[in-house]
Amino acid sequence: MTTKHSPLSALKAQAAKIAETLKRAERGEKIDARFAEKIDAARSKESFKVGIVMDDKVITIDMPWATIRATSEVGLAEYILNQMREVRNVIN
């Protein structure tokens, strides 16, 4: 588990994995079975809610599918990383 004070490399790796999963799901590629069912169910909605469990907090991010489609994997990872580190930003 991580906290907002965890090494940047650990937080980056966690954020990158989440972003990769979101982009793979958006493209219709096979993803981890633990997440596939919930993501498939969320496809009928305009947005997708991502929960990130850390040792010191739980983060919930509500992201529209349109934003996931329009944002690169790197951009999503950066946004998620900033949320984990409590740096507020907007996806462009």
N, C-alpha and C positions, 0 to 999 in steps of 0.2 A: 504494500500500500504506500501511498504517497501523501505528502502534505504540501501546502503552498510553499514551504521552506525546503522541500526536497531538492536534490541536485537538479539543475536545469536539464541535464541529459535524461534523467529518469522521467521528468514531466514531459519533455519533448517526445520521448518514445511512446508514452501513454497517449498523448494527444494525437500523434501520427497514426497510431493503431485505430483509434476511434474514427479519425477522418477517413482512413483507408476503408474501414467497414462501411461508413456512410456512402462513400463514393461507389464502392462495389455494389451495394444494395441499390443505389440510384441507377446504376447501369444494368441492373438485373443479373449480376454475376452471383455465383454461389458464395455464401458467407457462413460464418460459424452458426451451427444449428441452435446454439443458445439464444441467438438474436434474431434469426431468420423469421420465426413465426410472428414475433411482435412487430418487426419491421414490415412484413407483408400485410399485417392487419392495419398498420398505420398508413399504408399507401392510399387508402380510400379517403384520408383526411388531407387537408391543405398543408399541415405541418407535422413535424415529427418531434417528439420529446425525447431528449437524450439525458440520461441520468449518469452522473460520474460520482462514484463513491471514493472518497479519500479518507484518510485517518482523522482529519480534523474537520471535515465538512462533507456535505452532499450537494452537488451542483446539478441543477436542472436547467437544460437549455431547450427552448422551444424554437425549432428552426423550420421555416417553410421549405417544402420540397423545391420550390422555384429557386430559393437561395442555394440549396445544396447542389442543384443542377448547374447554376451559374457560377459557382465558386470552385476554384481549383482545390485539389486535395491539400496542397501546401497552405492555401488561404484558410481552409477549414481548420487545419491543424494549428495554425497560428492563433486563430480566434479561440479555439478550445484551450490552448495553452494559456492565453491571457486570462481566460475565465478562471482557470485553475490557480493562477498566480494572483488573482484579484485585480488585474489590470483591465479596466473597462475599455471596450472598443466596439466598433461597428464593422460588419462585413460590407465591403464595397463591391 
